[in-house]
């Protein structure tokens, strides 16, 4: 077994050291569906993943430089609006240029700024990364508007299948998972879950929207998932293991260090309808102690959550005995053929009768699920915002072979 190649810059190389363990191995051609057995294509995916992890990290640097109030008194610049100005003017807008200069010139202040500033060699490099990030945002937010309905959705989906891998995570994704677990309790009464594989748990590092520097970087999803499982009676807190896998070593490092730290998580007030509010107000109480927007995670719960670096397209866990696998806001980064690889490796991780929960309800996920003996048994749309049209999806598969 070998680790995936690290992203090509020093900060990720340093983070990768010591993270590769025997729980992860390369998928062999013989294990994959016949039409996916292409060694050259798999090697190209490894190279592409390295680039996409690197690009995702740099996207966060750009978003931080445009929006953070930590290192400058200049007004924040919304990245989507900046992308419009960049395209319209054909050059770096003045307000963005001033923010990038201030980012490079300022002394490091706080863990986010320090880590990101360590990545930047000079201002010219940051400007190049700005242009790359703005190209994607312009295509997604503005060029896509030249299309309507399904054509626009397909255009945006194709953009995500080429863009950098973001570590963005949001508390609302936990609500979709919670809804899917409620479905599972209704469809399969008496289900007990002891081992969970969480693919792409994410890290609140420097999102494009809602940057909040009042709290340190955190990964909420593994703990929200554990809380939902206990709250719904699907698991016991002292008998639950959540194994997280991610292509970004920064995420892995954070999760493996959480149990040895303060074990605190912070929520942000998020408006929504009555069902969302019921979920949000109870979040964290089944497995920890919640005071207002702060959650204290007990040691035994935190120690039940670990992480490994894994590329779900080319690697798989060695022990295929998980009761549940979860992947939210992950599968949208893969085209239909790559989706087959991801689902094949996830199916391998499950025990017979195990379930896979995700939020990418496109036809290819259903088709691959059937081919892999892991058909979809339920799908629905989840609405969670009062006075706004905010939706997520829930798809539940069951392994039958």
KAJOWO-V737752 format. One line per field, one symbol per residue. psi: psi as a letter, one per 20 degrees, with the letter a starting at -180 (. if undefined). burial: I if it has 24 or more other C-alpha atoms within 12 Angstrom, else O. A space follows every 10 residues. Layout:
# KAJOWO-V737752
psi: ???
burial: ???
This chain:
# KAJOWO-V737752
psi: pqqqpqqlqg hhgghhpjip riiprqpqhh iqqhijnogg ghhhggghgg ghgghgghgh gghghhhqjh iqjqqqppgg hhhggggghk roqghgghgg ghghhqqpor hgggghhhhp grhgghhghg gghhgghggg hghhiirqch hgghggghgh iirqoqjpqq hhhhgggggh hhgghhhmqj ppphppoopl hrpnfmrhql pojiqrqqoh ghhhgggggg hjjirphjkp poppqqiohg gggghiighj bilqqpqppo qaahgghggg hipihhiapp odjppppqgh ghijprqqpp oihirrqhom kqhqqpopkg hiiqrhghhg gghghghhiq qpirqppakn lqhhhgghgg hjkmqpiqqr pppjppjqmp qrqpppqppj .
burial: OOIIIIIIOO IIOOIIOOII OOIIIIIIOO OIIOOIOOOO OIOOIIOIII IIIIIIIIII IIIIIIIIII IIOOOIIIII IIIIIIIOOO OIIOIIIIII IIIIOOOOOO OIIOIIIOII OOIOOIIOII IIIIIIIIII IIOOOOOOOO OOOOIIIOII IIIIIIIIII IIIIIIIIII IIIIIOOOOO IIIIIIIIII IIIIIIIIOO IIIOOIIIII IIIIIIIIII IIIIIIIIOI IIIIIIIIII IIIIIIOIIO OOIIIIIIOO OIOOOIOOII IIIIIIIIOO OOOOIIIIOI IIIIIIIIII IIIIIIIOOI IIIIIIIIII IIIIIIIIII IIIIIIIIII IOIIIIIIII IIOIIIOIIO IIIIIIIIII OIIIOOOOOO OIIIIIIIIO O
